[in-house]
């Protein structure tokens, strides 16, 4: 199709009129637009009289902006898009996941025209309210889209062109909003969509960086509390120098308990339910959660005892650099703990793991600590001096 915006608008208008009048014709809109028209008509959007309406009061807009996950990325989006949008006689629009316009900025003349079309803060531009449009169709299709002129379902919007891309939460992948560049149909440029997509990815990367920094602060805060266990509890809690641990070889832990925080600088099993955390020889996952946090850092805490100890490397099938680092540090810290903890039973159990069985220092320490006549001494000796 031609890249001349005016000629393209004429072609699209002929297609639109043919489809809406149910004429027998071979022309049809592209599938993305056709599917969007069908959804919009199913939602009873009127192609002739459809219009945007205000659904948010000014005070609500202010509150929603302040609490919205995209608020920290707005400066980046403005820096990326505003200058180009202004020069191209466009405006930048950012909506929430429901299609509510929360922010807009750009060319002043275009903003004034947008006022008359309802392209203002507080209106909702989802497909089920105003029909096919980039801000509404991008989240419905979960993809970046351009809607030009007569591709809009509502005739009153045929003088506009828009390109939009969805933005997703870096923690859980859910849709949190849409960034859009909108302008008169004469301002259409094929590169606009690529620019909008790049801005959306930059915003997601920026949010991911903020999440990582937040999680590191939370991890440091929570691990500050996990420094001691009551001396009279059977078993020993290893915090392992503040590293995140998950001791089961498959990365699965048998149970979890949710705690808002750990009071008093230590883990009190009595206060948080011995029935849940017993037996201490099991491995449990504690999710230290702050209110409103969806995916907090997790701390897998291995409890050492006579019956069960660290059953293998952390996530052994993973080759991710972060996991490799955690795996090595966990193995080193466990080795140090059992060699210097003075618990011969824990040392023996560690010696039955793949790492422990191949460690000559573990064998030497066991021979020194196991009582004379203990049958396990023969097993350790055989490991040290295998028959050739």
C-alpha positions in Angstrom: 0.0 0.0 0.0 1.2 3.5 -0.8 3.1 5.4 1.9 1.5 8.7 0.9 -0.8 9.4 3.9 -3.5 11.2 1.9 -3.7 8.6 -0.9 -3.6 5.8 1.7 -6.6 7.4 3.5 -8.6 7.5 0.3 -8.0 3.8 -0.3 -8.9 2.9 3.3 -12.0 5.0 3.0 -13.2 3.1 0.0 -12.6 -0.2 1.8 -14.4 1.1 4.9 -17.5 2.2 2.9 -17.7 -1.1 1.0 -17.5 -3.2 4.2 -19.9 -1.0 6.2 -22.5 -1.0 3.4 -22.1 -4.8 3.0 -21.3 -4.4 -0.7 -20.1 -7.5 -2.6 -16.4 -6.6 -3.1 -13.0 -8.2 -3.1 -11.4 -5.4 -0.9 -11.1 -5.9 2.8 -9.2 -4.4 5.6 -6.1 -6.2 7.0 -7.0 -9.0 9.4 -5.9 -7.1 12.5 -8.3 -4.3 11.6 -11.1 -6.6 10.6 -10.9 -8.5 13.9 -10.9 -5.3 15.8 -14.0 -4.0 13.9 -15.7 -7.3 14.8 -14.9 -6.9 18.5 -16.0 -3.3 18.5 -19.3 -4.0 16.8 -19.9 -6.9 19.2 -19.5 -4.3 22.0 -22.2 -2.2 20.3 -19.9 0.7 19.3 -21.8 2.9 16.8 -19.6 3.6 13.7 -21.5 6.8 13.0 -22.1 8.3 16.4 -19.4 6.8 18.6 -17.4 9.2 20.7 -15.1 9.3 23.7 -16.5 10.4 27.0 -14.9 11.5 30.3 -15.0 8.8 32.9 -12.4 10.1 35.3 -12.6 13.3 37.4 -9.5 15.5 37.6 -8.8 14.4 41.2 -9.1 10.8 40.2 -6.5 11.3 37.4 -4.0 12.8 39.8 -4.4 9.9 42.2 -4.2 7.3 39.4 -1.0 8.9 38.0 0.7 8.9 41.4 -0.1 5.2 42.0 0.4 3.9 38.5 3.4 1.6 37.8 4.3 3.7 34.7 4.8 6.9 36.7 8.5 6.2 37.2 9.0 5.8 33.4 7.2 8.9 32.3 10.3 11.1 32.2 12.0 8.5 29.9 9.0 8.3 27.6 8.8 12.1 27.3 12.6 12.3 26.6 12.2 9.6 23.9 9.1 10.7 22.1 8.1 14.3 22.9 10.6 16.2 20.7 9.9 14.0 17.7 6.2 14.1 18.3 6.1 17.9 18.5 8.2 18.3 15.3 5.9 15.8 13.4 2.8 17.5 14.6 1.8 14.6 16.9 1.1 14.1 20.5 2.3 11.4 22.9 -0.4 9.7 25.0 0.0 7.2 27.8 -3.0 5.1 29.0 -3.4 2.6 31.8 -4.3 -1.0 31.1 -8.0 -0.2 30.8 -7.5 2.5 28.1 -7.9 5.6 30.4 -5.7 8.5 29.2 -3.6 9.5 32.1 -0.9 11.6 30.4 -0.6 13.4 27.1 1.8 16.0 25.7 3.1 17.2 22.4 2.4 19.8 19.6 0.1 22.5 20.9 -2.0 22.7 17.7 -2.6 19.0 17.8 -3.4 19.0 21.5 -6.1 21.6 20.8 -7.6 19.4 18.0 -7.4 16.5 20.4 -9.5 18.4 22.9 -12.3 18.4 20.4 -11.9 14.7 19.6 -11.9 13.7 23.3 -8.1 12.8 23.2 -7.7 14.2 26.7 -6.8 13.0 30.1 -9.7 11.2 31.8 -11.3 9.6 28.7 -11.3 5.9 28.0 -10.1 4.7 24.6 -10.6 0.9 24.9 -12.1 -0.9 21.9 -15.4 -1.6 23.7 -15.9 2.2 24.3 -14.7 3.9 21.1 -14.0 1.1 18.7 -10.9 0.4 16.8 -8.0 2.7 17.7 -4.3 2.1 18.4 -4.6 2.8 22.1 -7.4 0.3 22.4 -6.4 -2.3 19.8 -2.8 -2.6 21.0 -3.8 -4.1 24.4 -6.7 -6.1 22.8 -4.2 -7.7 20.3 -1.3 -7.6 22.8 0.9 -6.2 20.1 2.1 -2.9 18.7 -0.3 -1.5 16.0 -0.8 1.4 13.7 -4.4 2.5 12.9 -4.6 5.0 10.1 -7.6 7.1 9.1 -10.5 4.9 8.0 -9.1 1.9 9.8 -10.8 3.5 12.9 -14.3 2.0 13.3 -15.9 5.4 14.2 -16.1 7.8 11.3 -15.4 10.8 13.5 -11.8 9.5 14.0 -10.9 9.1 10.3 -9.0 12.3 10.3 -6.5 10.8 12.8 -3.6 8.3 12.6 -2.1 6.6 15.6 0.6 4.1 16.6 0.7 2.4 20.0 2.6 -0.3 21.8 1.6 -2.2 25.0 3.9 -1.9 28.1 4.1 -4.9 30.4 5.2 -5.3 34.1 8.7 -6.6 34.2 7.9 -8.7 37.3 4.9 -10.7 36.1 4.4 -9.8 32.5 0.9 -8.3 32.9 -0.2 -5.4 30.8 0.1 -2.1 32.7 -0.4 0.5 30.0 0.0 1.7 26.5 2.2 4.4 24.9 0.8 6.0 21.8 1.7 8.7 19.2 -1.3 10.3 17.6 -1.7 13.0 15.0 -3.7 14.2 11.9 -3.7 11.7 9.1 -1.3 13.9 7.1 1.4 13.3 9.8 1.5 9.6 9.2 5.1 8.2 8.9 6.0 4.5 8.5 8.7 4.8 11.1 6.4 6.0 13.8 5.4 2.6 15.0 9.1 1.5 15.3 9.8 4.5 17.4 6.8 3.8 19.7 7.9 0.2 20.1 11.4 1.3 21.1 10.0 3.7 23.7 7.9 0.9 25.2 10.9 -1.4 25.5 13.0 1.3 27.0 10.2 1.9 29.6 10.0 -1.8 30.4 13.8 -2.0 30.8 13.8 1.1 33.1 11.1 -0.5 35.3 13.0 -3.8 35.4 16.1 -1.9 36.6 14.1 -0.2 39.4 12.6 -3.6 40.4 16.1 -5.1 40.6 17.3 -2.3 42.8 14.2 -2.5 45.0 14.6 -6.3 45.4 18.3 -5.9 46.4 17.4 -3.4 49.1 14.6 -5.7 50.3 16.9 -8.7 50.3 19.5 -6.8 52.3 16.8 -5.6 54.8 15.3 -9.0 55.3 18.6 -10.8 55.6 19.6 -8.4 58.3 17.0 -10.1 60.4 18.1 -13.7 59.6 21.3 -13.7 61.7 20.5 -16.1 64.5 18.3 -18.9 65.7 17.4 -19.7 69.2 20.1 -21.9 70.7 17.6 -24.3 72.2 16.1 -25.3 68.8 17.3 -28.6 67.3 19.2 -27.9 64.1 21.0 -24.8 62.9 19.8 -22.1 60.6 22.4 -21.1 58.0 22.0 -17.6 56.5 25.1 -18.2 54.5 26.5 -14.7 54.3 23.3 -13.1 53.1 22.9 -15.1 49.9 19.6 -16.2 48.5 19.3 -19.9 48.9 17.1 -22.7 47.6 18.5 -26.0 48.6 16.4 -28.5 46.8 18.1 -29.8 43.6 15.0 -29.3 41.5 14.5 -25.8 42.9 11.3 -26.9 44.6 10.7 -26.6 48.3 8.1 -28.6 50.2 6.1 -25.8 51.8 6.0 -22.0 52.4 4.8 -19.6 55.0 4.1 -15.9 54.4 5.4 -13.4 56.9 5.1 -9.6 56.8 8.5 -9.2 58.4 10.7 -10.9 61.0 10.5 -8.9 64.3 13.3 -8.5 66.8 16.2 -9.2 64.4 15.8 -13.0 64.5 13.5 -15.8 63.3 11.2 -16.9 66.2 9.8 -20.3 65.4 7.5 -20.2 68.4 5.8 -17.0 67.3 5.3 -18.0 63.7 4.0 -21.6 64.3 6.2 -24.6 65.1 3.6 -26.8 63.5 4.2 -25.2 60.2 8.0 -25.2 60.4 8.5 -28.6 61.9 10.5 -30.6 61.4 13.6 -28.4 61.5 15.4 -30.9 59.3 13.2 -29.9 56.3 13.9 -27.1 53.9 11.3 -24.4 53.8 10.8 -21.3 51.6 10.0 -18.1 53.5 8.6 -15.3 51.3 9.4 -12.1 53.2 6.6 -9.9 51.9 6.0 -6.2 52.2 2.3 -5.1 51.6 1.5 -4.5 48.0 4.6 -6.3 46.6 3.7 -8.9 44.0 7.0 -10.8 43.7 9.3 -10.2 46.6 12.8 -11.8 46.8 12.6 -15.3 48.2 14.9 -16.8 50.8 15.2 -20.6 50.9 16.6 -21.5 54.3 18.2 -24.9 54.7 17.9 -26.4 58.2 20.8 -28.8 59.1 20.1 -31.8 61.2 20.9 -35.5 61.6 18.2 -36.7 59.2 18.5 -34.4 56.3 21.0 -31.9 54.9 21.4 -29.8 51.7 20.4 -32.4 49.1 22.3 -31.1 46.2 23.4 -28.0 44.1 21.1 -25.1 43.6 19.1 -25.5 40.4 21.7 -27.8 38.8 20.1 -27.7 35.3 20.4 -23.9 35.1 23.3 -22.2 33.4 22.2 -18.6 34.2 25.1 -16.5 35.4 23.3 -15.4 38.5 22.3 -19.0 39.4 25.9 -20.2 38.8 27.2 -17.6 41.2 24.6 -18.4 43.9 25.2 -22.2 43.4 29.0 -21.8 44.0 28.6 -19.5 47.0 26.0 -21.8 48.5 28.2 -24.9 48.1 31.2 -23.0 49.6 29.3 -21.7 52.5 27.7 -25.1 53.4 31.1 -26.7 53.2 32.6 -24.1 55.6 29.6 -24.5 58.0 29.8 -28.3 58.3 33.6 -28.4 58.6 33.6 -25.8 61.3 30.3 -26.3 63.1 31.3 -29.1 65.4 28.3 -31.3 64.5 29.6 -34.7 63.4 26.2 -35.8 62.3 25.8 -32.9 60.0 29.3 -33.5 58.7 28.4 -37.2 58.0 25.2 -36.3 56.2 27.1 -33.8 54.1 29.6 -36.5 53.2 26.8 -38.5 51.6 26.1 -35.8 49.0 28.0 -35.8 45.7 30.2 -32.8 46.8 30.9 -34.1 50.2 31.8 -37.6 49.1 34.5 -36.2 46.8 35.9 -33.9 49.4 39.1 -35.3 51.1 39.0 -32.7 53.9 35.5 -33.9 54.8 36.7 -37.4 55.0 39.8 -36.5 57.1 37.6 -34.5 59.6 35.1 -37.4 59.9 37.9 -39.9 60.7 39.1 -37.4 63.4 35.7 -36.8 64.9 33.8 -40.2 64.6 34.1 -42.3 67.7 36.3 -45.4 67.7 34.3 -48.4 66.7 31.8 -46.3 64.7 31.0 -48.4 61.6 30.9 -45.3 59.4 34.7 -44.9 59.8 35.1 -47.9 57.5 32.9 -46.2 54.9 35.0 -43.0 55.1 38.2 -44.9 54.9 37.0 -46.8 51.8 36.2 -43.5 50.1 39.7 -42.2 50.9 41.4 -45.3 49.7 39.3 -46.9 46.9 40.5 -50.2 45.5 42.1 -50.0 42.2 
